Amino acid sequence: MSGLRKSIVEAIKTYNKYRSPEAEAKLIKHEDNELFIEFKGPFCQSCGVYDYFEDFIYELKGIVDVEMEIKDVEKIGEEAFRVQYSVGERKDTP
């Protein structure tokens, strides 16, 4: 498992620890510069469901300094979304 993939798995565990059962993340696919995560839960729709997807970016950046942004969001059912992120290069500090 690559270093970035380990960081993604760790970020998902932390994300779920603090946001479940309202929102729960699951890694679908990570290849090169793409990351797909499925989010399930009742979500606080009035708070802005995109906030949950952006929170994952901050969770991962707390572990590894990497450029990341939301590329696409697909609603899959009543309480689930599949989010595609673009992932850039890690920024290692000298």
C-alpha positions in Angstrom: 0.0 0.0 0.0 1.4 3.4 -1.0 2.1 6.1 1.5 -0.7 8.3 0.1 -3.2 5.3 0.1 -2.3 4.7 3.8 -3.0 8.3 4.5 -6.3 8.2 2.7 -7.4 5.1 4.7 -6.3 6.8 8.0 -8.2 10.0 7.0 -11.3 8.0 6.3 -11.1 6.3 9.7 -10.8 9.7 11.5 -13.5 11.2 9.4 -15.9 8.4 10.2 -15.0 8.5 13.9 -16.2 12.1 14.2 -19.0 12.2 11.6 -20.7 8.8 11.8 -23.6 8.1 11.7 -24.5 11.4 10.2 -22.0 10.8 7.4 -19.8 7.9 6.7 -17.0 7.7 4.1 -15.9 4.6 2.2 -13.0 4.4 -0.2 -14.2 3.2 -3.7 -11.1 3.7 -5.8 -7.7 5.5 -5.7 -5.6 5.6 -8.9 -2.9 8.0 -9.8 -4.5 11.5 -9.5 -8.1 10.4 -8.9 -9.8 9.4 -5.7 -13.4 8.2 -5.4 -15.2 8.1 -2.0 -18.7 7.2 -1.3 -20.5 9.1 1.5 -23.6 7.6 3.1 -25.8 8.9 5.9 -28.8 11.1 6.6 -26.6 14.2 6.3 -27.7 17.6 7.5 -29.0 18.8 4.1 -29.8 22.3 5.4 -26.1 22.8 6.4 -24.9 22.1 2.9 -24.1 18.6 2.0 -20.9 19.7 0.1 -19.4 20.6 3.5 -19.2 16.9 4.3 -17.2 16.3 1.1 -14.9 19.3 1.7 -14.3 18.2 5.3 -12.7 15.1 3.9 -10.1 17.2 2.1 -9.2 18.9 5.4 -9.0 15.6 7.1 -6.5 14.2 4.6 -4.5 17.4 4.5 -4.1 17.1 8.3 -2.2 13.9 7.6 -0.3 14.6 4.4 0.2 17.9 2.5 -1.4 17.2 -0.9 -3.3 19.3 -3.4 -6.9 18.1 -3.7 -10.2 19.3 -5.0 -13.7 18.0 -5.7 -14.1 17.2 -9.4 -17.6 15.6 -9.5 -20.4 14.6 -7.2 -23.0 12.0 -8.1 -26.1 11.3 -6.0 -26.6 7.6 -5.7 -29.8 6.9 -3.8 -31.6 8.8 -1.0 -28.7 9.0 1.4 -25.5 8.4 -0.6 -23.1 10.3 -2.9 -20.1 9.3 -4.8 -17.5 12.0 -4.9 -14.6 12.2 -7.3 -11.5 14.2 -6.1 -8.5 15.2 -8.1 -5.3 14.6 -6.2 -2.1 16.4 -7.0 1.4 15.8 -5.9 2.4 15.5 -2.3 4.2 18.6 -1.0 7.1 17.3 1.1 8.6 19.9 3.3 12.4 20.3 3.0 
